[in-house]
Amino acid sequence: MAIQWFPGHMHVAQKKVAETMAKVDMVIEIVDARMPLSSSNPMIEKLRLHRQRPALKIINKTDLADPKLSQLWLNYFRQQAGTEALLMGEDNKQAAIKQIAVLCKKLAPFRNDAEKPLRAMILGIPNVGKSTLLNTLAKRKVARVADTPGVTKSQQRIETLDGVILYDTPGLMWPKVEHEPSGFRLALGGSIGRNAYDEILVAYFAIETLRERYPKELMARYKLSSLDGSVDELFNLIGRKRGALMAGGVIDEQKTADLIITDYRSKAIGRMTLEVPDDFIGVDLGSGDDLPDVLETEDDD
């Protein structure tokens, strides 16, 4: 399932991000701890590498993710050149936020005074927690917050009390998610508008993935004695056990899909991560091959 969800305001935002990249010293990218690489925008990565900008990867929503795999991803990002990373969730948010300015100044030590304050662009795909973090860093409400992807639609410039200037951007997808598993993960995690995917197919993907990676948790949540059989059979069994039935005892597929997706997003099934670095060996995440013309903009010192 290749995902295509690129609302009109994102076309404008894509060009604005490329222009602003020339004016900042570094990039702060927020990724989803449940799918860290699938939620990292490949277009942003290519833009920042073109500009030779260091990056701080904030692995957000760790309270929803597998703790052991969050540590694995932290180590993975820290091994990349010019990159720092930190874990952040509801259980450690304040401690993590205190580290952001420290890590930013470590990545860009030449911009550290009132005359030349550090300038950072804060980026992330829709619904990854960017607006909530921005409001916390600014210590006031500067961005709208919602569970619906695509709420922030314009760029802002914010000065923080730590002496860092942040450029906020809309949650930005790339035109087409070619890597099918990544598309399913993004849909399951809630980063894609509902009009861009089939909930039933996403629920099937959830069952297939969790049966492989978290079988005990899947069985416990839906009181399954076995995970034998096809994904379709397990889907119907879950629907029946949860009472998602129509007249005549027919499975309500839409209701069953919705409850499986909701259970995953709310961690009712458990804290689960959908991918590990080895899943991407030999994978080209694509998008970003056609970088905007504004790459010709000169760097702003």
Disulfide bonds with the S-S distance in Angstrom:
none
